Amino acid sequence: MNSERQRICFLTSVHAPFDIRIFHKEAQSLAKKGYSVTIVVPYGEDCEQHGVKIKAVPIPRTRPERMTSTLWHLFRAGMGTGASVFHFHDPELIPIGMLLKVLGKRVVYDVHEDVPADILDKDWIAPLIRVPISKVVGWTEALAASYFDAIVAATPAIANSFSAKRTVTVQNFPHANDDSDVAVVPYHERAPLIAYTGGVSDLRGAREMVEALSLLEPAVPARLQLAGFFDPPQLQQEMTRLSGWQRVDFWGWLSPKGVRDLLDRCRLGLVVFHPISNHTKSQPNKLFEYMAAGLPVVASDFPLWRSIIQEAGCGLLVDPTKPAAIAETILSLLERPAEAEAMGQRGRDAVRRVYNWQSEEKKLAELYSRLIGGKLRPAYSELTLPS
């Protein structure tokens, strides 16, 4: 195997350069296996961290610019890496993936979400045209996927939409570190802090979380530790007008270490997404991060999440559309710290046994061993279309 065939190029137009899945998990895991890994991404400057190169292209100012000129910049910069395998992470890059196949490159499509279902909930798309657009995108995605060398699916539910012969499920589980049992602040000494990390939006329960805090009695000094970014940005100003905002500490976007440090000070984690089609079958990274940190979780009562949480015995389920129910569930865990701590420990044990990145990266490494070794070939006659 020569050095050129060991070069891998990740492409993304949507995600941040140090995205948890792309940079901290997949790219670093492959770099540790000896591959030369470059991520081409809209960013301010070229750099290199943890053995992974970041190749910056201009940051788009608008969505139309991102979906046109940014794609051209990504393609040109990607070709400049000399990679033989291209691993892209956004459905809008499907045309680039097809072009790379025509040019003889090996192409991997990393599917983070159920894209057709996600379109049905996009508020920037007019409601009357969401269904037809969703169907067209679903057919286009399936057709294009039949030409790629491999599909990497973030969840089993997503994997079911693609050919089983070509698809590898690599789930977004956290690292299970040997030192994860060492808490900076012992659980019983922690203040009543409640964690939420990641994207903050209406559909992810932003208002319900803050309204739930306003329903707690003043004698309960609980505070929400909010770390992430608002989507859309103007939502932050709207949230500050809610009465429960006085109980919120907003930390902005934190590094992975910053998130771990924050979780080490909290008593429980919230993940109260609304019951939309793209949420009910998702496996949010924050759920498993809370578990890895030894925090009991308060989560939306979706069938998939229920099976994970009840099997692990690591939290409580709630109707995410009812702030009063969320407040009551939060209070029940704060008032029973010994039981809450035991739930958190069971969640941590479940991550150590099952829900960890170490088990997932083996599947990614095996896929790349076959790709680089030349044992995978595209099956152009095989096509799986959505029902």
C-alpha positions in Angstrom: 0.0 0.0 0.0 1.7 3.3 -1.1 1.3 6.6 0.7 -1.1 8.0 -1.8 -3.6 5.2 -1.2 -3.4 5.9 2.5 -4.7 9.4 2.1 -8.3 10.1 3.2 -10.1 13.4 2.7 -13.2 14.3 4.8 -15.5 16.9 3.2 -18.2 18.9 5.0 -19.9 22.2 4.1 -22.2 22.3 7.2 -20.3 21.1 10.2 -17.6 22.8 12.2 -14.0 21.7 11.7 -13.8 20.2 15.2 -17.2 18.5 15.0 -17.4 15.7 17.6 -18.3 12.9 15.2 -16.1 14.0 12.2 -13.0 15.3 13.9 -12.8 13.9 17.5 -14.1 10.4 16.6 -13.8 9.3 13.0 -10.8 11.4 11.8 -8.7 10.9 14.9 -9.5 7.2 15.0 -8.3 6.8 11.3 -5.2 9.0 11.9 -4.2 6.7 14.8 -4.5 3.8 12.4 -1.8 5.4 10.3 -3.8 7.1 7.6 -3.1 10.6 6.5 -6.5 12.4 7.2 -7.5 15.8 6.0 -10.8 17.6 6.7 -11.7 20.2 4.1 -14.2 22.6 5.7 -15.2 26.2 5.7 -13.0 27.8 8.3 -10.6 30.7 9.0 -7.3 29.0 8.6 -5.4 25.8 7.8 -4.2 23.9 10.9 -3.4 20.5 12.3 -4.4 18.9 15.6 -4.1 15.4 16.9 -2.6 14.2 13.6 -5.6 15.5 11.6 -5.0 18.3 9.0 -7.7 21.0 8.6 -7.8 22.5 5.1 -9.8 25.7 5.2 -12.0 27.0 2.4 -13.9 30.4 2.4 -16.7 30.6 4.9 -20.0 31.1 3.1 -22.1 34.2 4.0 -25.5 32.7 2.9 -27.1 29.3 2.5 -27.3 29.7 -1.3 -23.5 30.5 -1.4 -22.8 27.5 0.8 -24.7 25.2 -1.6 -23.0 26.6 -4.7 -19.6 28.2 -4.6 -18.6 26.4 -1.3 -19.1 23.1 -3.1 -16.7 24.1 -5.8 -14.1 25.2 -3.2 -14.5 21.9 -1.3 -14.0 19.9 -4.5 -10.9 21.8 -5.6 -9.3 21.7 -2.1 -10.2 18.1 -1.7 -8.6 17.1 -5.0 -5.5 19.0 -3.9 -5.0 16.6 -1.0 -4.1 13.7 -3.3 -6.6 11.4 -1.5 -7.9 8.3 -3.0 -10.8 8.0 -0.6 -13.3 10.8 0.0 -15.6 10.7 3.0 -18.4 13.4 2.9 -20.9 14.3 5.6 -23.6 16.4 4.1 -26.4 15.5 1.6 -25.8 18.7 -0.3 -22.3 17.3 -1.2 -23.9 14.3 -3.1 -23.1 16.0 -6.5 -19.5 16.3 -5.5 -19.5 12.6 -4.4 -20.8 11.6 -7.8 -18.2 13.7 -9.6 -15.4 12.1 -7.5 -16.7 8.7 -8.5 -16.5 9.7 -12.2 -12.9 10.7 -11.6 -12.1 7.2 -10.2 -12.1 8.0 -6.5 -13.5 5.9 -3.7 -16.4 7.7 -2.0 -18.0 7.2 1.4 -21.3 8.9 2.3 -21.6 9.5 6.0 -25.3 9.9 6.8 -25.9 11.7 10.1 -29.7 12.0 9.9 -32.8 10.7 8.1 -32.6 13.5 5.5 -36.1 13.1 3.9 -37.6 13.1 7.4 -35.5 16.1 8.4 -36.8 18.1 5.5 -40.4 17.7 6.7 -39.4 19.8 9.8 -37.4 22.6 8.1 -39.1 25.9 9.0 -37.2 27.7 6.2 -39.0 25.5 3.6 -42.6 26.4 2.8 -44.9 23.8 4.3 -46.7 23.1 1.1 -43.6 22.0 -0.7 -41.9 20.0 2.1 -43.5 16.7 1.3 -42.7 16.7 -2.5 -39.1 18.0 -1.7 -38.7 15.3 0.9 -39.7 12.6 -1.7 -37.4 14.0 -4.4 -34.5 14.2 -2.0 -35.2 10.6 -0.7 -35.1 9.2 -4.3 -32.0 11.3 -5.2 -30.2 10.2 -2.1 -31.0 6.5 -2.7 -30.0 6.7 -6.4 -26.7 8.4 -5.6 -25.9 6.1 -2.8 -26.1 3.1 -5.1 -22.9 4.4 -6.9 -20.9 5.2 -3.8 -18.4 2.6 -2.4 -19.9 2.7 1.1 -22.5 4.3 3.3 -21.7 5.0 7.0 -24.9 5.4 8.9 -25.1 7.1 12.3 -27.9 4.9 13.6 -29.5 1.5 12.7 -32.7 3.3 11.7 -30.8 5.4 9.1 -28.9 2.3 7.9 -32.3 0.6 7.1 -32.8 3.1 4.3 -29.7 1.9 2.3 -28.3 -1.3 0.9 -27.2 -3.7 3.6 -24.3 -4.9 1.4 -22.8 -1.4 1.3 -23.8 0.1 4.6 -21.9 0.1 7.9 -23.5 1.5 11.0 -21.1 3.6 13.1 -23.0 5.0 16.0 -22.1 8.3 17.7 -21.3 6.9 21.1 -18.9 8.6 23.5 -15.4 7.6 24.4 -15.4 5.3 27.5 -12.3 6.5 29.3 -10.6 4.5 32.0 -10.6 7.5 34.3 -14.4 8.3 33.8 -15.1 7.1 37.3 -13.0 9.8 38.8 -15.4 12.7 39.4 -14.0 16.2 40.1 -16.8 16.9 42.5 -18.4 13.8 44.3 -22.1 13.5 43.3 -23.5 14.1 46.8 -21.5 17.4 47.1 -22.8 18.9 43.9 -25.1 21.9 43.6 -28.5 21.2 41.9 -27.2 22.0 38.4 -29.0 20.6 35.4 -27.1 20.1 32.1 -28.1 20.6 28.5 -25.4 20.6 25.8 -25.5 21.0 22.0 -27.8 22.8 19.6 -30.5 24.9 21.3 -33.7 25.1 19.3 -37.5 25.1 19.7 -37.7 21.5 18.4 -35.0 20.4 20.9 -37.2 21.6 23.8 -35.4 24.9 24.5 -38.6 26.7 25.7 -39.9 23.8 27.7 -36.6 23.4 29.6 -36.6 27.1 30.6 -40.3 27.1 31.4 -39.9 24.0 33.6 -37.3 25.9 35.7 -39.8 28.7 36.3 -42.2 26.2 37.8 -39.8 25.1 40.5 -40.3 26.6 43.9 -37.9 29.4 44.8 -36.7 27.2 47.7 -35.3 24.8 45.0 -32.1 26.5 43.9 -31.8 24.5 40.6 -30.0 26.1 37.7 -29.8 25.1 34.0 -26.3 24.9 32.6 -26.8 25.6 28.9 -23.8 24.9 26.7 -24.0 25.1 22.9 -25.4 27.4 20.2 -28.8 28.8 19.4 -30.5 27.8 16.2 -31.6 30.3 14.9 -29.3 32.8 16.7 -32.2 35.2 17.4 -33.8 32.5 19.6 -31.4 33.5 22.4 -33.0 37.0 22.7 -36.5 35.5 22.8 -35.4 33.0 25.5 -34.0 35.7 27.7 -37.6 37.1 28.0 -38.9 33.9 29.6 -39.3 34.0 33.4 -37.2 30.9 33.9 -34.2 32.5 32.2 -33.0 33.9 35.5 -32.2 30.3 36.4 -30.0 29.8 33.3 -26.2 30.0 33.0 -25.4 30.1 29.3 -21.8 29.0 28.5 -21.8 29.2 24.8 -20.0 26.6 22.7 -17.5 24.5 24.8 -14.7 22.2 23.8 -15.2 18.5 24.5 -13.0 18.9 27.7 -15.1 21.9 28.6 -18.3 19.8 28.3 -16.8 17.1 30.4 -15.8 19.6 33.1 -19.3 21.0 33.1 -21.0 17.6 33.3 -18.8 16.7 36.2 -20.4 19.5 38.2 -24.0 18.7 37.4 -26.7 16.4 38.9 -28.6 15.4 35.8 -28.9 15.9 32.1 -31.8 16.9 29.9 -32.7 15.7 26.4 -36.3 16.7 25.8 -36.6 16.8 22.0 -40.0 17.3 20.5 -41.6 14.2 19.0 -41.0 14.9 15.3 -40.1 12.2 12.7 -36.3 13.0 12.7 -36.1 12.8 16.5 -38.0 9.7 17.5 -35.5 7.3 15.9 -32.4 9.4 16.5 -29.7 8.6 19.1 -28.5 12.0 20.3 -24.9 12.2 21.3 -25.7 14.1 24.4 -27.8 11.2 25.8 -24.7 9.0 25.9 -22.4 11.8 27.0 -24.7 12.3 30.1 -24.6 8.5 30.7 -20.8 8.4 30.3 -20.5 11.3 32.9 -22.5 9.3 35.4 -25.5 11.7 35.2 -29.1 10.4 35.4 -31.1 11.6 32.3 -34.5 13.1 31.9 -35.5 12.2 28.3 -38.4 12.3 25.9 -40.5 9.2 26.1 -39.8 7.9 22.6 -39.9 4.1 22.1 -36.2 3.9 21.1 -35.0 6.1 23.9 -37.3 4.2 26.4 -35.7 0.9 25.5 -32.2 2.3 26.0 -32.9 4.1 29.3 -35.1 1.4 30.8 -32.7 -1.3 29.9 -29.8 0.6 31.5 -31.9 1.9 34.4 -30.2 5.3 33.9 -33.0 7.9 34.0 -36.6 8.9 33.8 -38.9 9.5 30.8 -41.2 12.5 30.3 -43.6 14.1 27.8 -41.3 16.7 26.3 -44.1 19.1 25.4 -45.2 19.6 29.0 -43.0 21.9 31.1 -44.9 20.9 34.3 -44.0 17.2 33.7 -40.4 18.1 33.1 -40.2 20.2 36.3 -41.8 17.4 38.3 -39.3 14.9 37.0 -36.3 17.2 37.6 -37.5 17.7 41.2 -38.0 14.0 41.8 -34.3 13.4 41.0 -33.0 16.4 43.0 -35.0 15.2 46.0 -33.6 11.6 45.8 -29.9 12.1 45.3 -28.9 8.6 46.3 -31.3 7.1 43.7 -30.2 9.6 41.1 -26.6 8.8 41.7 -27.3 5.1 41.3 -29.1 5.8 38.0 -26.0 7.7 36.8 -23.7 4.9 37.7 -25.8 2.4 35.8 -25.7 4.7 32.8 -21.9 4.9 33.0 -21.7 1.1 33.3 -23.8 0.8 30.2 -21.5 3.1 28.2 -18.5 1.1 29.4 -20.1 -2.2 28.3 -22.1 -1.2 25.1 -22.5 2.4 24.1 -18.9 3.4 23.5 -16.9 4.7 20.6 -14.2 2.1 21.1 -16.6 -0.5 19.8 -17.8 1.6 16.9 -14.3 2.7 15.6 -13.5 -1.0 15.0 -16.2 -1.1 12.4 -14.9 2.1 10.8 -11.4 0.7 10.8 -12.5 -2.5 9.1 -14.4 -0.6 6.4 -11.3 1.4 5.6 -9.1 -1.6 5.6 -11.3 -3.1 2.9 -11.6 0.3 1.0 -7.8 0.9 1.0 -7.1 -2.7 0.3 -9.2 -2.6 -2.8 -11.7 -5.3 -1.8 -14.8 -3.1 -2.1 -16.3 -2.4 -5.5 -19.4 -0.4 -6.4 -22.4 -2.5 -7.3 -24.0 -0.2 -9.9 -26.9 -2.5 -10.6 -28.0 -2.4 -7.0 -30.5 0.3 -6.0 -32.6 0.7 -2.9 -35.4 3.3 -3.2 -37.4 4.6 -0.2 -41.0 3.3 0.1 
